[in-house]
Amino acid sequence: MRDVTEAILAVLAGGARGALATVVRTSGSTPQQPGARLLLCPDGSAVGTVGGGAVEYAVLQELQEIRESGQSKLLSYDLGYDLGMCCGGRMEVFAEPIEATPRLFLLGAGHVAKATAPLARSIGFEVTVVDEREELASEERFPGCRLELIDAGALLRRTELGERDWLLIATHDHGLDEEVLELAMKQRPRYIGLVGSRRKVFRILQRIARRRGELDLERVYAPVGADLGAVGPEEIAVSIVGELIALRHGKPIAHLRAVDDARLAKLLEGESPVGDFPGSHDDADEDEQSSP
């Protein structure tokens, strides 16, 4: 039991998601009693046991799905009838995801961040607002959030980011957005979202590629959000949080991100200039860059 507890603490500290099975009820002859636990770690290794053999194999299969979906399940097995085990008893096992509270960093305290913060907190994110403008990054505008009254670039230089960390870049300055995006791409947060038009995104990525060469865009969602036709800060916040939910649970969704746009590949290779690209939060981009 101590090994399982220590492994759970390691999962929580590391930020990635594992899955835990706990025997909650038994009847008849069973290989384990209530309280037995089995942890599937993020790297695929397992600690503990719920009985071995066919029941443990079945539980591990369920834990793999739960690690992906983030959804808990109550599992029930007739060991003889369902699994062909000679024990012949029954077991109920509660299986649940194990992960640290995800952290969402709102880099910029403008209109979109203000609308996004309460929605993100309502679905379980620990929200940190980062903006050196004290009149915007205030407790009145962002109740229940942690506030960092410093430049977003300075925060990223001092903060180590990992799998539990999600970033939304929406500062008041295009140059700062570019700086922060480049700094974020040097680390391994779970998600990097950038508010702005597709034109802006293409220009920023093109300049970063010229400095750094080939870019790893796997975790970059720019333009940010689900493709809902959102207009205005409140609707855009819904599209952003919807994207976060889909990614947390491994569900497909129509993203606005430009990673798969063939024109982006040409731009990064320096083959063509940036044109006008519809289909992203153009109005939000202007709003975030020109007003608090």
N, C-alpha and C positions, 0 to 999 in steps of 0.2 A: 504494500500500500504506500509506503514511503517513496518507493521508486516512482510510482505513478504521480504522486503529489509533486515531487521534484520535477518530473517531466512536464506537468501542467504549468508550473511556474516558469519553466524555461520557454514554453510556447507563448505564454503571456508576455514575457520579457522580449521575445524575439519579434512579436508583432504579426507573424503569419498565422494562418488558421489551421488548427487541428480538429479532431473530433473525439469525443469521449463517450464510451458505453458503460452504463452502470446497471448491474442486475438489481431489479427492484422487487421482484416477487418470484417465488418458486413453489412448486408442489410436486410431490412424488420424488423419485430418484433423479437428482441433477448433479452435474459435475462441480457446480459452484453455488454458493448461497448469496442471499441479498447483500449488497455492498461491494461485491467483486467488481473491479473496474478494468477497462481496457482502453488505452489511449492510442489513437492513430496520430502520429506526429506529422508536421508539415512535410518532412522529407520522405514520408512513406513508411518509416520504421514504426514499430508498435511496442508499447510498454504495458505490462500487466496481462491479465487473462480473464476471460469470462467462462473458461471451461475447456478450451482446446477443441480439437477435432472439428466436426461439421458445424457445430453451433458457432465456434469462433470464426470459422471461415465465412459463414453467412453474415455475422455481425461486422466483420471487417469490410465486406462488400458494401454493406449499408453505410458504414463510417466513411468510406471513400466518396459516396454520393453526398453525404452530409457535409463533408469537408468542402465540396464544390458548391453546394446549394446554400449552405448556412441555415438550413431548416432542421428543427428537431423532430424526432420520431419516437413513438413507443412501439417496440418490436415484441411480438409474441410468437413463441415456438413450442409446438408439441414435438419433443425431441425424437420420439419414435416415429410418429406419423409423418411429420414434415421433413425430418432430417435423417431418418433411418438409424438413429443412435440407439444403442442397447439400453441406455438409462431409462428411457420411457417416461420421464417426468415432463413438466412444463416449466418454461422460463419466460419472464417478461423483462425486457431490457430497455432502459431509457437511453437514447442516443442523442447527443447534442453537439453543436459546434463549440469549439473553445478558441477564443481569440481575445486579444486585448481590445479595449474600447478604441475604435478608429478615431484618428485625429484629422480634422479638416482645418487647414490653414487658409484663411481668406486673406490674400495678399492684396490689400487695398480695401478701404472702408466706404466705398461709394454706394450708389443706389442698388446695384445688383447684389453686392455683398450683404447689404442691410436686409434685403428680401430673402436671401439664401440662408442666412444664419439661423433663423428660427425653424425653418423647415429641416435643415440638417440636424439641428439639435433634437427635433421631435422624432427622428428615426435613429437616434443613438450615437451621433457623432459628438465628440468633444471638439468644440469650435474655438479656434484662436484667430483673432482679428489683428492684422499687422498693418499699421499705418502710422507714420510719424506725425500726422495731423491730429492733434489732441482733440480738436473740436468735432472731429468725425468719429474717431475710434474711442467712443465714450460708452459708459455703462448705460446711459439713457437710450442710445441707439442700438446697443448690442447687449441686452440683459442676459445674464447667464453665461456669457462668453469670456474667455481669457483675452486680455488686451495686451498687445506689445507695441508700445509707442516708439518704434524705431523704423528705420528704412528696411524695406522687405529684403533687399540684397544683403544687408548686414545680418539679418536674422538667419538667412540661409547659409551664410558663411560660418556661423557658429553652431548650427543645428545639424545633427546627423539624422537623416531621413531613412526610413525603412518601410516595410510592408504595411504597417499600420497607418502610414501617413498619406494624406490626400491633399493636393494643393489646388487652389483656384486663384489664378493670376488675373487681377482686375484692378490694376493701379491707375493712378491719374495721369500717367506719363508713358508714352510709347517706348521711349528709350529704357525706362525702368522695367517695363514688361519684358523687353528683350533681354536685359541683364538678368532678371530673375529667372526667366525660362532657361537661359543657358546654364545658370548655376544649378537649377533643379535637375537638368538633364545629366549633370555630372554625378548625381546621386541616384538612389533607387527607391523613390517613393512609389506607392501603389498607383498613383494617378496624378497627372499634371494637366489641369484644364486651363485654357487661355481664352478669356472673353475677347471678342473682336470679330471683325469681318474676315472673310476668307482672303481678301486682298491683303489685309494687314498681316495675317498669319503667314501667307506665302512670302511676303517681304522679309519678315523677321527670320523665318527658317532659312531663307536664302542667304541672309547675311551671316547667320550662325554657321551655316555649312561652309561658307567661304573661310571662316576662321578655324573651324574644327575638322573639316573634311566630312566623312560619312557620318550621318546622324542615326541614332537609335531612337525611333519614334514610337516604339511599342506602347509606351505608357503616356504618350502625349495625345490629349484630346483637344484639338484646336482646329477650327472653332469649337468651343465647348458646348455640351448639351445634347439632348435628344432632339431629333428632327420633328418638332411638334408645330412648327409655324409660329413659335412664340414671339410676341411683340411686347415691349415694355419690361421693366425690371421684375415685376411679380411673375409674369408668365415665363420669363427667361429663368428665374429662380426655380420654377417648377420643372423646366426642361433639364436644368443642371442636376437637381436632386433626383429626378427620375433616372438620369444617366448613372448617378452614384448607386442607386438601388439596383439597377440592372447589373452593374459590374460586380457588386457585392454578392449577388446571388447567381452569377454566371448565366444570366438570361440574355437572349439576343434582343437587340433594339436598334432602331435606325439612328445612327449617330450623325452629327454634323461634321465630325472631324475630317480633315482633308488628307489624311495619310494615304488613302487609296486613290486619290485623284491623280490621274496620269500627268496632268499639267504640273503638279508639284514635283514629280520626278524630273521633268525637263528643266524646271527652274533650278533645282538643286544641282543639276549638271551644267547650269549656266547656258542652256540652249535658247531660252526665250525670256522676254521681259514680263513683268507682272501686268496682267490686265484687270478687268473688273470681273469679279466672281460672285454671283448671287448665291443665296441659300445659306446665309449665316446671320449672326446677330449684328448686322451693320449699324442699326440704330443704337443698339446698346453700346457698341464700340465708341461712337461719337459721344454718347451720354457719359460714359465712364471717363473718357479722356478730357472732356471739356467742362464738367461740372462735378460737385461733390457728391 
